[in-house]
Amino acid sequence: MMTVLGIVLFFLGILISIAWHELGHFTTARWFGIKVPEFMVGFGRTIWSRKVGETEFGLKAIPLGGYIRMIGMIPPAKGGSLGRDRRTGPFQGLIDDARQQSAMDVRPEDHDRQFWMRAPWKRIIVMFAGPFMNLILAVMLFAIVLMGIGVPASSTTIGTVSACVVPATATSDTCPAGAPKTPAAAAGFQPGDRIVSFNGTALGPDDGGALRAAIQGAKGTATVVVERGGQLITLTPSLIDNKVEDAANPGQTVQASFLGVGLVGVYARQSFGAVFVQIGDIVGRTGEALVQLPSRVPGLFGSVFLGEQRDQNGPVGIVGASRIGGQILALDAPAAAELSFFLQLLAAVNISLFLFNLLPIPPLDGGQIFPAIWEAIKKRGARMLGRPDPGPVDVAKLMPVAYVVALVFIAWSGLLFVADIINPVVLPQ
């Protein structure tokens, strides 16, 4: 039940992220007086819509993205207002059809409200606003996780006191015959004690990591002050060497001093600066993943058609991400841990949308941003040289590229969809 609920909630989170992206385009387009006839989440057949003012808002059947339709996205051919370009070429038909389709949306009374007629900097803002909204949403989600929930940490409160000395690699909690008492048990430590200082170094409630490092680095008899029932008690355990988990490298073991206590886990809230550190880290790793996408195709193909094992760190689609969201809520973990993981995954999706849409290829947002930047450079250069305005960059010439990219995206999305259904990424238990 929780798995299904998680899938539904995460899927809704993705749809909200898409709508939030399009809201950035829509709001800035309206600010600059551009007419927006449609605001849609999804593609294909419309399953619900409602017209508000001059814009039709709606949901479509295939939830693989969204769009707003602005009039006049493509400028007219040079030398004509709406006519076909007189030049010929293997892709000229595609270019002419795209130009005429763009012109058909423009009514005489809306002539001055076309996208291409706005200054390059305004077009850049309109197209950048969509990805930027995803970045804003990612920052908000990470702020909730890091500043509101916190990150897993160890407290200095003792949760358990081990009865006897066994190595960290032991597979049983049962004390073997003749095993000596742990230093903690021999010294009188009790569950619920909070260690306030170790060998004269004061420790805060969330300094469990520093405490573990101090224990492993100490030798002989240690002086430990604990708070128990509102009173401070000094204990003097005699530390011994044992194979323990390395405080500096969790998951690895090391021969070091051993006390024999288990610390209570807590969530330590982070500063606002930690949010941007996390964002920077995720942006870097997501950028690397985007660059590696072509190299992932053979492995994904093999996982679908050749029975190969799915790369658990590989790309996933909307279906796969939603399934992971369902797995998160089904984990046997504290609610704070599940919520943190869930929100971080949704934030990572928004970082992916931010970077992916900035790629300088049509029909992505970057496919309009970079021509506008080039147009601004050309216009500035012409003014400096005293030459006539070169006019708008003809983005219609990029339509063949847009069709190829769209076909590649459809094929990639289809491959991800099938992989996420028959050979999904599964969270480790």
SVG drawing of the C-alpha trace seen along z (x, -y; Angstrom):
<svg xmlns="http://www.w3.org/2000/svg" viewBox="-12 -54 59 74">
<polyline fill="none" stroke="black" stroke-width="0.4" points="0.0,0.0 2.8,-2.4 4.6,-1.6 1.5,-2.5 1.1,-5.7 4.7,-6.6 4.5,-6.0 1.4,-8.3 2.9,-11.0 6.2,-11.1 4.5,-11.1 2.4,-14.0 5.6,-15.7 7.1,-15.3 3.9,-16.8 4.1,-19.7 7.7,-20.2 6.8,-20.3 4.0,-22.7 6.3,-24.9 8.8,-25.0 6.2,-26.1 4.9,-28.7 8.3,-30.4 7.9,-30.7 4.3,-31.7 4.8,-34.5 7.8,-36.1 6.1,-35.9 3.1,-37.7 5.3,-40.3 6.8,-41.1 3.5,-41.2 3.8,-38.0 0.5,-36.2 0.3,-32.6 -2.7,-30.7 -1.8,-27.3 -0.3,-26.1 -0.1,-22.3 1.4,-19.6 2.0,-16.5 1.7,-15.8 -0.8,-14.1 -4.5,-14.1 -6.0,-16.6 -7.7,-14.9 -8.7,-18.1 -8.5,-21.8 -10.0,-25.1 -9.7,-28.5 -8.8,-31.4 -8.6,-34.7 -6.8,-34.1 -4.9,-31.0 -6.1,-27.4 -4.7,-25.5 -4.8,-21.7 -3.4,-18.1 -2.5,-15.8 -2.4,-12.0 1.4,-11.5 3.1,-13.0 6.6,-13.2 6.9,-17.0 5.0,-20.1 4.9,-23.3 3.4,-26.8 2.6,-27.9 3.7,-31.5 2.7,-33.1 5.4,-34.0 8.2,-31.8 9.7,-31.8 10.5,-35.0 9.3,-35.5 11.7,-34.8 14.0,-37.6 12.4,-39.7 8.8,-38.7 6.3,-38.9 4.8,-35.5 5.7,-33.8 7.9,-30.8 11.6,-31.2 12.7,-31.3 15.8,-29.3 15.8,-25.5 17.5,-22.6 16.9,-19.1 15.2,-20.4 13.6,-23.5 10.1,-22.0 10.4,-21.5 11.7,-25.0 8.9,-26.5 6.2,-24.5 7.5,-25.5 7.5,-29.1 4.0,-29.0 2.6,-27.1 4.1,-29.8 2.5,-32.5 -0.9,-30.9 -1.2,-31.6 -0.9,-35.3 -4.0,-37.4 -3.8,-40.9 -4.6,-42.4 -1.8,-40.3 0.9,-41.3 2.9,-43.2 2.7,-40.4 4.9,-37.9 7.9,-36.2 10.4,-36.9 9.7,-40.6 10.9,-41.0 14.5,-42.1 17.0,-39.2 17.5,-39.8 13.7,-39.5 13.6,-36.2 16.5,-34.9 14.7,-35.7 11.5,-34.0 13.3,-30.8 15.7,-30.7 12.8,-31.2 11.5,-27.7 14.8,-25.9 15.4,-28.5 12.1,-27.6 13.3,-24.0 16.5,-25.2 14.5,-27.3 12.3,-24.3 15.4,-22.2 16.8,-24.8 13.5,-24.9 13.4,-21.1 17.0,-20.8 16.3,-23.7 13.5,-21.7 15.6,-18.6 18.8,-20.1 17.5,-23.0 14.1,-21.5 14.7,-17.8 18.5,-17.7 21.1,-15.1 21.7,-11.8 24.3,-12.2 25.2,-10.6 24.4,-12.1 26.5,-11.8 23.6,-10.0 24.3,-6.3 21.6,-4.0 23.2,-0.6 26.1,0.7 27.8,3.8 28.1,6.5 31.3,8.1 34.2,7.4 33.6,8.7 35.1,7.4 33.0,5.2 32.9,8.0 31.2,10.4 27.9,11.8 26.2,12.5 25.3,10.3 25.7,13.3 28.7,13.1 31.1,16.0 32.4,18.0 35.1,16.2 34.7,12.9 35.7,10.0 33.4,7.2 33.6,4.1 35.3,1.0 31.9,-0.7 30.2,2.1 33.0,2.5 33.1,-1.3 29.3,-1.5 28.0,-3.3 24.2,-3.1 21.8,-3.6 20.5,-7.1 23.7,-8.6 24.8,-11.7 28.5,-12.1 29.3,-15.8 33.1,-15.5 35.8,-13.1 39.4,-13.5 38.6,-17.1 37.1,-18.0 33.5,-19.3 31.0,-17.6 27.6,-18.9 24.5,-16.8 25.2,-16.2 29.0,-15.6 28.8,-11.8 31.2,-11.7 33.8,-13.7 33.2,-11.4 33.9,-8.2 37.0,-9.8 38.2,-10.8 37.6,-7.3 39.5,-5.6 42.4,-8.0 42.8,-7.7 44.9,-5.2 44.7,-3.7 42.4,-5.1 40.0,-7.8 38.1,-10.4 34.5,-10.6 31.9,-12.9 28.3,-11.8 24.9,-13.4 22.6,-11.0 19.3,-12.1 20.3,-15.7 23.6,-15.0 27.2,-14.9 29.1,-11.7 32.7,-11.0 33.6,-7.6 37.1,-6.2 37.0,-3.3 40.2,-1.6 40.1,-1.5 41.3,1.6 42.2,2.3 39.6,3.9 38.5,4.1 35.9,1.3 34.2,-0.7 36.5,-3.5 35.1,-6.8 36.8,-8.6 35.6,-6.0 32.1,-4.6 31.7,-1.1 35.4,-0.2 37.0,1.4 40.2,0.5 42.2,1.6 41.7,-1.1 40.7,-1.9 37.3,-0.6 34.8,-1.7 31.7,0.5 28.7,-1.9 26.2,-2.5 25.2,-6.1 21.6,-7.3 21.1,-8.5 19.8,-12.0 19.1,-14.4 21.4,-17.5 19.9,-20.6 22.3,-22.4 22.9,-26.0 21.5,-27.8 25.0,-27.7 24.9,-23.9 22.0,-24.0 24.1,-25.6 27.0,-23.3 24.5,-20.4 23.1,-22.0 26.6,-22.6 27.5,-18.9 24.2,-17.6 24.6,-20.0 28.1,-18.7 27.2,-15.1 24.1,-15.6 26.1,-17.4 28.5,-14.5 25.6,-12.0 24.2,-14.0 27.5,-13.9 27.7,-10.1 24.1,-9.5 25.3,-8.3 27.6,-5.7 24.7,-4.4 22.6,-3.4 24.2,0.0 23.8,1.1 20.2,-0.1 19.5,1.7 21.1,4.9 19.0,4.7 15.8,4.5 16.5,6.9 19.4,9.1 18.6,9.9 21.5,8.1 21.6,6.7 20.3,3.1 22.8,0.6 21.4,-0.5 23.2,-3.9 22.1,-4.4 19.4,-6.8 15.7,-6.3 12.6,-7.8 9.4,-9.2 8.1,-5.7 11.4,-4.5 11.7,-7.6 8.1,-7.2 8.8,-3.5 11.8,-4.6 9.6,-7.1 7.2,-4.2 10.1,-2.1 11.2,-4.9 7.8,-5.1 7.8,-1.3 11.2,-1.2 11.4,-0.1 12.9,-3.4 12.0,-6.4 9.5,-8.8 12.1,-11.5 14.5,-9.4 11.9,-8.4 10.7,-12.0 14.3,-13.2 15.1,-10.6 11.9,-11.3 12.4,-15.1 16.0,-14.7 15.1,-12.5 12.5,-15.0 15.1,-17.8 17.5,-15.8 14.8,-15.4 14.4,-19.2 18.2,-19.7 18.1,-17.3 15.3,-19.3 17.3,-22.5 20.4,-21.3 18.8,-19.2 16.6,-22.1 19.6,-24.4 21.3,-22.2 21.8,-24.4 19.7,-22.2 16.1,-22.7 13.4,-22.0 14.9,-22.5 14.9,-25.9 18.6,-26.2 17.7,-25.9 16.1,-29.4 18.5,-30.9 21.7,-30.5 20.3,-31.9 19.0,-34.9 22.5,-35.3 24.1,-35.1 21.5,-37.6 22.4,-40.1 26.1,-39.7 25.4,-40.3 23.3,-43.4 25.9,-44.9 28.6,-44.3 26.6,-45.9 26.0,-49.0 29.6,-49.3 30.6,-49.0 27.9,-51.4 26.2,-48.7 22.4,-48.0 20.6,-45.9 21.1,-42.3 17.6,-41.3 16.6,-38.3 18.4,-35.0 16.3,-32.6 15.7,-29.8 13.5,-28.1 16.7,-26.8 17.2,-24.7 13.9,-22.8 15.6,-19.8 17.8,-19.5 14.7,-19.9 12.9,-17.0 16.0,-14.7 16.4,-15.6 12.6,-15.0 12.9,-11.5 16.0,-10.7 14.2,-11.9 11.1,-9.8 13.3,-6.7 15.3,-7.3 12.1,-7.9 10.6,-4.7 13.7,-2.6 13.7,-4.0 10.0,-3.3 10.4,0.3 13.5,0.7 11.7,-0.8 8.8,1.6 10.6,4.9 14.0,4.4 13.6,1.5 16.2,-0.1 15.6,1.2 16.8,-0.4 19.1,1.7 17.2,3.1"/>
</svg>
